[in-house]
Amino acid sequence: MAKAWGGRFEGKTDPRVETFTESISFDARLAAVDLCGSQGHAKMLAQVGLLTVAECDAICRTLDEIGGEIARGEFRFSVELEDIHMHIESALIARQGDVGRKLHTGRSRNDQVATDLKLYIRDAIARVDGLLADVQRAFVERGSGDLDVIVPGYTHLQRAQPVVVVHYWLAYCEKLQRDRERLADCLKRVNISPLGAAALAGSSLPIDPDISAALLGFSAPAANSLDVSSDRDFVIEFVNGLALIAVHLATWAEEWILWSTIEFGYLQLPDAYTTGSSIMPQKRNPDVLELIRGKSARVMAAVPQLLLLVKGLPLAYNRDLQEDKIALFEALDTISACLELAPAIIAGARLNRQQIAARLEEGFLDATALMEYLILKGVPMRSAHETVGQLVSQCESKACRLADLPLAALQAACPNIMADVSQVLGVHNAVNALRSYGSGGPASVAQQLAIWKKRLAPQQ
């Protein structure tokens, strides 16, 4: 097959080089956006007079035919044609002759590839945002039924203060919302059209990048052709956003893996997302959550891979950039698979309410509430902290709770303590005492749950 760049060369390419340099094995998935970008470019060429309307129609019609063949699996790929861009152009030329040869007028593979990647990532942002919203809805939809469940909140994996369990669900909604906002912000930089930059210097032909940008739904054309040819910031930014999603999913997976152990016993995972052991018949393994936690490493690893790829490259295009797609596709495929499974796991998990309640009073979860009670009675914070610490030490020596200490013992530690201290002692009183905005108390959590329900409701 003739090379698009073969006019300069007399000898044939070493077959090993063709195998080494091909990218069709992984960039074939760009076919749809390459066809879209080429049709936008052709329509711009027609509007500025570099193609006739009939030529543009013939090109767009043939590109649609090629796209149909690719979608149906009828299109033949070959390493000799290197990448998806040359496959489509070669097929167009084979069917349209000189008309097909005009498509690449005023365009290089450099700005073509950048355009394809931006179109692809733009679509990917929309898909990932939808998957993130599905995970958020799964947490919110189970929220109303879980409002009566109180669990320990932890720091350093040690029991700290009690919270309504829905506070945990909404914490993940907040994290995923930041992920969505990051992707939305990334979209602003993705949505700048590279078309018109050509190889690196633009073109002497009367092309109009504003037209092609508008046709393809970009907000504006890029202002510097040299920058366009080398820029992969938008790929790195997008993948970095995926890496943070992976961090949040791994944190959730780790927490629910712990919660599903006999040692915690907080929840039971649905059968469809757990597996057994080949030798131990009693086992119920959280394999899907473990793989979500494990696969997050693939997504995170894509960020340094891309940073190292572009580090030190001179302006403008360098063939190194062909490798960006491998990291991009791997990260996107992995995070998408994780997000697709998460909602069903969240919806299907069952809280072990009795087991949670049976141990809820362990760990002095009301200690901070008692300290804040003393602060309200006029005791300086550090003094209140020390007093409650001493009372906890007494309870440990007596194997009792703070609420079990007689009022006289409490007053011996601090005369500011009155009979109304009973209103903050015990886990239920302690959690009900939480009142600050965004806190884990029942009123605050119910308020935030209502806000999330409204936020995630389908748009009319």
C-alpha positions in Angstrom: 0.0 0.0 0.0 1.3 3.5 -0.9 2.3 5.6 2.1 0.7 9.0 2.4 4.2 10.4 3.0 6.0 8.1 0.5 6.8 10.6 -2.3 10.1 11.5 -0.6 11.3 7.9 -0.3 12.6 5.4 -2.9 13.1 2.3 -0.7 10.5 0.3 1.1 9.9 0.4 4.8 11.4 -2.4 6.8 8.4 -4.6 7.8 9.7 -4.6 11.4 9.5 -0.8 11.4 5.9 -1.0 10.2 5.1 -3.3 13.1 7.0 -1.2 15.5 5.4 2.1 14.5 1.8 1.1 13.9 -0.9 2.4 16.2 -4.0 1.0 14.5 -4.0 -1.8 17.1 -5.1 0.7 19.7 -6.2 3.9 17.9 -8.9 2.1 15.8 -11.3 3.2 18.6 -10.9 6.8 17.3 -12.7 6.0 14.1 -16.0 7.7 14.9 -14.3 10.9 16.0 -11.9 10.9 13.1 -14.8 10.6 10.7 -16.6 13.4 12.5 -13.5 15.6 12.5 -12.9 15.0 8.8 -16.5 15.8 7.9 -16.2 19.1 9.8 -13.0 19.9 8.0 -14.5 19.1 4.6 -17.5 21.3 5.3 -15.1 24.1 6.3 -13.1 23.6 3.0 -16.3 23.9 1.1 -17.4 27.1 2.8 -14.1 28.8 2.0 -14.1 27.5 -1.6 -11.3 24.9 -1.4 -13.9 22.2 -2.1 -17.0 22.4 -4.2 -20.3 21.6 -2.5 -20.6 18.4 -4.6 -17.1 17.3 -3.6 -17.8 18.0 0.0 -21.1 16.0 -0.2 -19.3 13.1 -1.9 -16.6 13.1 0.8 -19.1 13.2 3.7 -21.3 10.5 2.1 -18.3 8.2 1.6 -17.0 8.8 5.1 -20.4 7.7 6.4 -20.2 4.5 4.3 -16.7 3.8 5.7 -18.0 4.5 9.2 -20.8 2.0 8.7 -18.4 -0.7 7.6 -16.1 -0.1 10.6 -19.1 -0.3 13.0 -20.2 -3.6 11.4 -16.7 -5.1 11.5 -16.5 -5.2 7.7 -13.5 -2.8 7.4 -10.0 -4.3 6.9 -7.2 -3.0 9.0 -3.5 -3.3 8.1 -0.3 -2.3 9.9 1.0 -0.9 6.6 -1.4 2.0 6.9 -0.1 2.8 10.4 -3.1 4.4 12.1 -6.9 5.0 11.9 -6.4 8.3 10.2 -4.5 6.8 7.2 -6.9 3.9 7.0 -9.9 6.2 6.6 -8.2 8.5 4.2 -6.9 5.6 2.0 -10.3 4.1 1.9 -11.8 7.5 0.9 -9.2 7.9 -1.9 -9.8 4.4 -3.1 -13.5 5.2 -3.6 -13.3 8.9 -4.6 -10.0 9.3 -6.3 -8.8 12.9 -6.6 -11.8 14.2 -4.7 -10.7 12.1 -1.7 -7.1 13.4 -2.1 -8.4 16.9 -1.4 -9.7 16.1 2.1 -6.4 16.7 3.8 -6.0 20.1 2.3 -4.9 22.6 5.0 -4.6 19.9 7.6 -1.8 17.7 9.0 -2.1 14.5 10.9 -0.7 16.6 13.8 -3.8 18.8 14.2 -6.0 15.9 13.0 -4.8 13.6 15.8 -5.2 16.4 18.4 -8.7 17.1 17.2 -9.6 13.4 17.4 -8.3 13.2 20.9 -10.2 16.2 22.0 -13.4 15.0 20.5 -12.9 11.6 22.1 -12.1 13.0 25.5 -15.1 15.4 25.2 -17.4 12.5 24.8 -15.6 10.5 27.5 -16.1 13.4 30.0 -19.8 13.2 29.4 -19.8 9.4 29.8 -17.8 9.4 33.0 -19.9 12.3 34.4 -23.0 10.2 33.9 -21.4 7.2 35.6 -20.3 9.3 38.6 -23.9 10.6 38.9 -25.1 7.0 38.9 -22.9 6.2 41.9 -24.0 9.3 43.7 -27.6 8.3 43.2 -27.0 4.9 44.5 -25.7 6.3 47.8 -28.5 8.9 48.0 -31.3 6.4 47.1 -30.4 4.2 50.0 -30.1 7.2 52.3 -33.7 7.5 53.5 -33.8 3.9 54.7 -30.5 4.3 56.6 -31.2 7.5 58.5 -31.8 5.7 61.7 -28.5 3.9 61.8 -25.6 5.3 63.9 -22.1 4.1 63.4 -18.7 5.1 64.7 -16.7 7.7 62.8 -13.0 6.9 62.7 -9.7 8.7 62.7 -6.5 6.7 62.6 -8.9 3.7 62.2 -9.8 4.3 65.9 -13.3 5.0 67.1 -13.7 8.8 67.4 -17.3 10.2 67.3 -20.7 8.8 66.3 -22.3 9.8 63.1 -25.5 8.8 61.2 -24.3 6.2 58.6 -25.8 8.3 55.8 -23.1 10.9 56.6 -20.7 8.3 55.2 -22.8 7.9 52.0 -22.9 11.6 51.5 -19.2 12.0 52.1 -18.6 9.9 49.0 -21.2 12.0 47.1 -19.1 15.1 48.0 -15.9 13.5 46.7 -17.5 12.3 43.5 -19.1 15.8 43.0 -15.6 17.3 43.1 -14.6 14.7 40.5 -17.4 15.8 38.3 -16.5 19.5 38.7 -12.9 18.8 37.9 -14.0 17.1 34.7 -16.3 20.0 33.8 -13.4 22.4 34.3 -11.1 20.2 32.2 -13.7 20.3 29.4 -13.1 24.1 29.1 -9.5 23.4 27.9 -10.5 20.3 25.9 -13.1 22.2 24.0 -10.6 24.3 22.0 -10.2 23.3 18.4 -6.8 22.3 17.1 -7.9 22.3 13.5 -6.1 25.0 11.5 -2.8 24.5 13.1 -1.8 22.0 10.4 1.7 20.6 11.0 2.9 23.4 13.3 2.8 26.7 11.5 -0.8 27.0 10.2 -1.4 27.3 6.5 -1.1 29.8 3.6 -4.4 28.5 2.3 -7.6 30.5 3.1 -8.8 28.0 5.7 -11.1 29.3 8.5 -10.5 27.6 11.9 -13.5 29.4 13.3 -15.8 27.6 10.9 -14.4 24.1 11.7 -14.5 24.9 15.4 -18.1 25.8 15.2 -19.1 22.8 13.1 -17.5 20.5 15.6 -19.0 22.1 18.7 -15.7 23.6 20.0 -15.9 26.9 21.8 -13.0 28.5 19.8 -10.0 27.7 17.7 -6.6 27.4 19.3 -4.6 30.7 19.1 -1.1 29.2 18.6 -0.4 26.6 16.0 3.0 25.7 17.4 1.4 24.9 20.8 -1.3 22.8 19.3 1.1 20.4 17.7 2.8 19.5 20.9 0.0 20.0 23.5 -1.1 17.0 25.4 -2.0 19.0 28.6 -5.6 18.2 28.1 -4.9 14.4 28.0 -2.9 14.6 31.2 -5.5 16.8 33.0 -8.3 14.4 32.0 -6.4 11.3 33.1 -5.4 13.0 36.4 -9.1 13.6 37.0 -9.7 9.9 36.4 -6.9 9.1 38.9 -8.6 11.1 41.6 -11.8 9.2 40.9 -9.8 6.0 41.3 -8.5 7.3 44.7 -12.0 7.8 45.9 -13.3 4.5 44.6 -10.3 2.7 46.2 -11.0 4.5 49.6 -14.7 3.4 49.4 -13.7 -0.2 48.4 -11.2 -0.4 51.3 -13.8 0.9 53.8 -16.5 -1.5 52.7 -14.0 -4.4 52.6 -13.2 -3.7 56.3 -16.9 -3.2 57.2 -17.8 -6.6 55.6 -15.3 -8.5 57.8 -16.5 -10.4 60.9 -14.2 -8.1 63.0 -16.3 -5.1 61.9 -19.5 -6.8 60.9 -21.2 -3.6 59.7 -22.5 -4.8 56.4 -23.0 -7.8 54.1 -22.1 -7.4 50.4 -24.5 -8.8 47.8 -23.9 -12.3 46.6 -23.6 -11.2 42.9 -20.5 -9.2 43.8 -18.7 -11.6 46.1 -17.0 -14.9 45.5 -16.1 -18.1 47.4 -13.0 -20.0 48.1 -11.8 -23.0 46.2 -10.8 -24.7 49.5 -12.6 -23.0 52.3 -16.4 -23.5 51.9 -17.4 -20.8 54.5 -15.6 -17.9 52.7 -17.4 -14.9 51.3 -14.7 -12.8 49.6 -15.2 -9.2 48.5 -13.3 -9.8 45.3 -15.0 -7.1 43.2 -14.2 -4.4 45.8 -10.7 -5.8 46.1 -10.3 -5.5 42.3 -11.7 -2.0 42.3 -9.1 -1.1 44.9 -6.4 -2.9 42.9 -7.3 -1.7 39.4 -7.2 1.9 40.8 -3.4 1.5 40.5 -3.7 1.2 36.7 -5.5 4.5 36.5 -3.1 6.3 38.9 -0.1 4.9 37.0 -1.3 6.5 33.8 -0.6 10.0 35.2 3.2 9.6 35.6 3.3 7.6 32.4 2.0 10.6 30.5 4.1 13.1 32.4 7.2 11.2 31.6 6.1 10.8 28.0 5.9 14.6 27.4 8.8 15.6 29.7 11.5 17.3 27.7 10.0 17.0 24.3 10.9 19.9 22.0 8.2 21.8 20.2 6.3 20.8 18.1 5.1 17.3 17.3 7.2 14.3 18.1 6.3 10.7 17.4 6.6 9.9 21.1 3.1 11.4 21.4 1.6 8.4 19.6 2.0 6.6 23.0 -0.3 8.9 24.8 -3.4 6.9 23.7 -2.3 3.7 25.4 -2.3 5.4 28.8 -5.5 7.3 28.1 -7.5 4.3 26.9 -6.3 2.1 29.8 -7.2 4.6 32.4 -10.6 5.4 30.9 -11.5 1.7 30.3 -10.5 0.8 33.9 -12.3 3.6 35.6 -15.4 3.1 33.5 -15.6 -0.6 34.4 -15.2 0.3 38.1 -17.9 2.9 38.0 -20.3 0.7 36.2 -20.2 -1.9 38.9 -20.3 0.4 41.9 -24.0 1.4 42.0 -25.2 -2.2 42.2 -22.8 -3.0 45.0 -24.0 0.1 46.9 -27.7 -0.6 46.4 -27.4 -4.3 47.3 -25.3 -4.1 50.5 -27.2 -4.8 53.7 -26.3 -3.1 57.0 -26.1 -5.4 60.0 -28.0 -3.1 62.2 -28.1 -5.4 65.3 -24.4 -6.0 65.2 -23.6 -2.3 64.8 -25.9 -1.4 67.7 -24.5 -4.1 69.9 -21.1 -2.5 70.1 -22.0 1.1 69.5 -21.3 2.2 73.1 -17.8 0.9 73.0 -14.9 3.3 72.5 -16.2 6.3 74.4 -17.8 7.9 71.3 -19.5 10.4 73.5 -16.2 11.8 75.0 -16.0 14.8 72.6 -19.7 15.6 73.3 -18.9 15.7 77.0 -15.9 17.9 76.4 -18.0 20.4 74.4 -20.6 20.3 77.2 -17.9 21.5 79.6 -16.9 24.2 77.2 -20.5 25.4 77.1 -20.4 25.5 80.9 -17.5 27.9 80.8 -14.5 25.5 81.1 -11.6 26.4 78.8 -11.2 23.9 76.0 -7.9 22.5 77.0 -9.0 22.1 80.6 -12.2 20.4 79.4 -10.1 18.1 77.2 -7.9 17.1 80.1 -10.9 16.5 82.4 -12.7 14.2 80.0 -9.4 12.3 79.4 -9.1 11.7 83.1 -12.7 10.5 83.3 -12.1 8.1 80.3 -9.1 6.7 82.2 -11.4 6.1 85.2 -13.9 4.3 83.1 -11.3 2.1 81.5 -10.1 1.0 85.0 -13.7 0.3 86.0 -14.7 -1.3 82.7 -17.6 1.1 82.4 -19.0 3.8 80.1 -18.9 7.6 80.8 -22.7 7.4 81.1 -22.3 4.8 83.9 -20.3 7.1 86.2 -22.5 8.6 88.9 -23.0 12.4 88.9 -20.9 12.7 92.0 -17.9 11.2 90.3 -18.4 13.5 87.3 -18.7 16.5 89.6 -15.6 15.5 91.5 -13.7 15.8 88.3 -15.3 19.1 87.4 -17.8 21.1 89.6 -19.3 22.7 86.4 -21.0 19.4 85.6 -24.7 19.4 86.3 -27.5 16.9 86.1 -28.2 17.9 82.5 -25.0 16.2 81.5 -27.1 13.1 80.9 -28.3 14.9 77.7 -24.9 14.4 76.0 -23.8 11.1 77.5 -24.3 7.9 75.5 -23.9 7.5 71.8 -27.5 8.6 70.8 -27.3 11.7 72.9 -23.9 12.5 71.6 -24.9 12.2 67.9 -28.1 14.2 68.5 -26.0 17.0 70.1 -24.1 17.5 66.8 -25.6 20.7 65.3 -23.0 22.5 63.2 -23.5 22.8 59.4 -22.3 19.7 57.6 -22.1 17.7 60.8 -22.9 14.0 61.2 -26.0 14.6 63.4 -29.5 13.5 62.3 -30.9 16.9 61.5 -27.8 18.0 59.5 -27.6 14.7 57.6 -31.3 14.7 56.8 -30.9 18.3 55.5 -28.0 17.3 53.3 -29.7 14.2 52.0 -32.7 16.3 50.9 -30.3 18.7 49.1 -28.6 15.8 47.3 -31.9 14.3 46.3 -32.9 17.5 44.7 -29.5 18.0 43.1 -29.5 14.5 41.5 -33.1 14.5 40.4 -33.7 14.0 36.7 -33.8 17.3 34.8 -37.2 18.2 33.5 
